[in-house]
Amino acid sequence: MARIGYARVSTDEQTLDLQLDALEAAGCDRIFTDKGVSAIAKKRPGFEKALASLEYSDTLVLWKMDRAFRSLRHALDTLEVFENDGVDFLVLTEGIDTSTAMGRCFFQIRNAFSELERNLISERTKAGLRAAQKRGAKLGRPPGLSRRQVQDAMQRRSAGEHMQVIADSAGVSMRTLYRAMNGR
């Protein structure tokens, strides 16, 4: 009947201290961490180790729900595995405790709203990008070479100079040089 904690931050600049303090105060026997790992990353070694360490009657403890799950589907699938394996789930800041029927219901509702929020942000971002494109804004990375550099490269190539030499002198890869010369 162990309490297994999991903490995650998305960037190396962020600190795990707040989460670790809360997990220790909650009586976690072991705590696994991921630092500099996005929630949507497919591979999160600390989370995978935490899940692998869980046994019947153990509890996975999180400081906050979004520290562990990529999507509503991921959260619900994990909860189903927990239910089948006799594992409980506790989220300290959100009052979720799946050892109760209300806790399981709240878990599902909370994750549905979290996914809705992510989807709304994505929709707004895409709409903003489309509007910017309509106004003539150029999206994406700026070209690696200026028009003048491309013209110079074409002249040098016509004169028989090797593409690698031209690319090296321009400070770009040959792939970038070929793309620029082909108008992409």
C-alpha positions, 0 to 999 in steps of 0.5 A: 500500500505504497504512495507513489508520487510523480512530478514534472516540469516542461523546461529545464529552467523550471523547478520541481521544488513546489511539487516535491514538497507537496508530494513529500507532505502527502506521505509519498514513499517514492517520487519519480520525476521528469524535468524538461519534458512536455506533457505531450511527449510520448516518452516520459521516463519518470512517469513510465517508471512511476507507473511500472512501480505501482502494485495492487492497493498502491496510490499514484499521487500527483500535485496537479493533473496536467503533470501526468496526462497528454489528453482526456483519452490518455487519462481515462485509459490510465484510470481504467488500467488503475481500476483493473489493477486495484490502484488508486489515484490522488491529485493534491491540488484538485481534490481528486481521489479515485478511491471514491465514486465522486472522485472518479466522476470528478476526475473524468469531468476535470479532464474533459474540461482540460482537453476542451481548453487545449482544443480552444487554444489550438483553434484560436491559434490556427484562426490567428495564423490564417488571419495573419496569412490573409493580411499578407504576413509570412509565417514560418522561419525566414529564408536562409538566403537573401535574394542577392545570395541566391542570385550570386549562388546561381551565377557561381554554379553556372560558372562551374563552382561546386555546390558544397563550396557555395553552400559553405561560403554562404554558411548554409547546408547544401539542402538549404542552398538547393531549396533556395535556388529552386524557389522553395 
